[in-house]
């Protein structure tokens, strides 16, 4: 009974604001037959750090996220001290 586990980046969606939604699927097989499957999704917004992300995500973000877009998004994020005043 050989168990194998394969993890694959199944999709990357691009939303209208250039947020990237990544979907990763992990499949466990016993003797070639699938016995378990799990999915994980996460979102990346313009300006989010890309360290540790799949190369395809990094390339897509690099082609979509302009410096102006990143600056505009960061400007909309309220700083905690600004929200208290």
C-alpha positions in Angstrom: 0.0 0.0 0.0 1.9 3.0 -1.3 0.6 6.4 -0.3 1.4 9.4 -2.4 0.6 13.1 -2.0 0.5 15.6 -4.8 -0.1 19.3 -4.4 -0.9 21.4 -7.4 -1.7 25.1 -8.0 -4.9 24.5 -9.8 -6.0 28.0 -10.7 -5.3 31.7 -10.3 -8.3 34.1 -10.7 -7.9 37.8 -11.4 -10.6 40.0 -9.9 -11.6 43.4 -11.4 -9.4 45.2 -8.8 -6.5 42.9 -9.8 -6.7 40.9 -6.6 -5.4 37.4 -7.3 -7.2 34.4 -5.9 -5.1 31.2 -5.9 -6.4 27.7 -5.5 -4.1 24.8 -4.5 -5.3 21.2 -4.4 -3.7 18.3 -2.5 -4.6 14.8 -3.5 -3.6 11.7 -1.5 -3.6 8.4 -3.4 -3.3 4.8 -2.2 -2.0 2.5 -4.9 -3.0 5.1 -7.5 -6.6 5.5 -6.2 -7.6 8.8 -4.8 -8.5 8.5 -1.1 -8.5 12.1 0.0 -8.5 15.6 -1.4 -8.2 19.1 0.1 -8.3 22.6 -1.3 -6.8 25.8 -0.1 -7.5 29.3 -1.4 -5.9 32.6 -0.6 -6.1 36.1 -1.9 -3.3 38.5 -2.8 -4.0 42.2 -3.2 -1.8 44.7 -5.1 1.2 45.5 -3.0 1.0 42.3 -0.9 4.4 40.5 -0.4 5.0 37.7 -2.9 7.8 35.9 -1.1 7.2 32.2 -1.1 4.5 32.3 -3.8 4.5 30.1 -6.8 6.5 31.5 -9.7 3.3 31.8 -11.9 1.6 34.0 -9.2 4.7 36.3 -9.0 4.9 36.7 -12.8 1.1 37.5 -13.0 1.3 40.0 -10.2 4.4 41.6 -11.8 2.5 42.1 -15.1 -0.7 43.4 -13.5 0.3 45.4 -10.4 1.6 48.7 -11.6 3.3 51.0 -9.1 0.4 53.4 -9.4 -2.1 50.7 -8.6 -0.1 49.6 -5.5 0.2 53.2 -4.3 -3.6 53.7 -4.7 -4.4 50.5 -2.7 -1.9 51.4 0.1 -3.4 54.9 0.3 -6.8 53.3 1.0 -5.5 51.3 4.0 -6.3 53.2 7.1 -3.4 53.4 9.7 -4.5 52.3 13.2 -3.5 55.7 14.7 -5.4 57.6 12.0 -8.6 55.7 12.8 -8.4 56.7 16.5 -8.4 60.4 15.9 
